[in-house]
Amino acid sequence: MGRLLKFLFFVILIGAIGLVGYAYLGDLSPEQKDISTPVELDAS
């Protein structure tokens, strides 16, 4: 049982380190593009 808990802790630790590394080093910025939509104003 102790080995299983140690292994589980190790896997969680490696996953957390990987997630933090991906957040800092991965390209998480969204693509940007211009969107123009014509607007009709009813000024009567």
Distance bins in CASP14 RR format, pairs under 12 A and 6 or more apart:
PFRMAT RR
TARGET T0000
AUTHOR 0000-0000-0000
RMODE 2
METHOD distances of the structure
MODEL  1
1 7 0 0 0 0 0 1 0 0 0 0 0
1 8 0 0 0 0 0 1 0 0 0 0 0
2 8 0 0 0 0 1 0 0 0 0 0 0
2 9 0 0 0 0 1 0 0 0 0 0 0
2 10 0 0 0 0 0 1 0 0 0 0 0
3 9 0 0 0 0 0 1 0 0 0 0 0
3 10 0 0 0 0 0 1 0 0 0 0 0
4 10 0 0 0 0 0 1 0 0 0 0 0
4 11 0 0 0 0 0 1 0 0 0 0 0
5 11 0 0 0 0 0 1 0 0 0 0 0
5 12 0 0 0 0 0 1 0 0 0 0 0
6 12 0 0 0 0 0 1 0 0 0 0 0
6 13 0 0 0 0 0 1 0 0 0 0 0
7 13 0 0 0 0 0 1 0 0 0 0 0
7 14 0 0 0 0 0 1 0 0 0 0 0
8 14 0 0 0 0 0 1 0 0 0 0 0
8 15 0 0 0 0 0 1 0 0 0 0 0
9 15 0 0 0 0 0 1 0 0 0 0 0
9 16 0 0 0 0 0 1 0 0 0 0 0
10 16 0 0 0 0 0 1 0 0 0 0 0
10 17 0 0 0 0 0 1 0 0 0 0 0
11 17 0 0 0 0 0 1 0 0 0 0 0
11 18 0 0 0 0 0 1 0 0 0 0 0
12 18 0 0 0 0 0 1 0 0 0 0 0
12 19 0 0 0 0 0 1 0 0 0 0 0
13 19 0 0 0 0 0 1 0 0 0 0 0
13 20 0 0 0 0 0 1 0 0 0 0 0
14 20 0 0 0 0 0 1 0 0 0 0 0
14 21 0 0 0 0 0 1 0 0 0 0 0
15 21 0 0 0 0 1 0 0 0 0 0 0
15 22 0 0 0 0 1 0 0 0 0 0 0
15 23 0 0 0 0 0 1 0 0 0 0 0
16 22 0 0 0 0 0 1 0 0 0 0 0
16 23 0 0 0 0 0 1 0 0 0 0 0
17 23 0 0 0 0 0 1 0 0 0 0 0
17 24 0 0 0 0 0 1 0 0 0 0 0
17 25 0 0 0 0 0 1 0 0 0 0 0
18 24 0 0 0 0 1 0 0 0 0 0 0
18 25 0 0 0 0 1 0 0 0 0 0 0
18 26 0 0 0 0 0 1 0 0 0 0 0
19 25 0 0 0 0 0 1 0 0 0 0 0
19 26 0 0 0 0 0 1 0 0 0 0 0
19 28 0 0 0 0 0 1 0 0 0 0 0
20 26 0 0 0 0 0 1 0 0 0 0 0
21 28 0 0 0 0 0 1 0 0 0 0 0
22 28 0 0 0 0 1 0 0 0 0 0 0
END
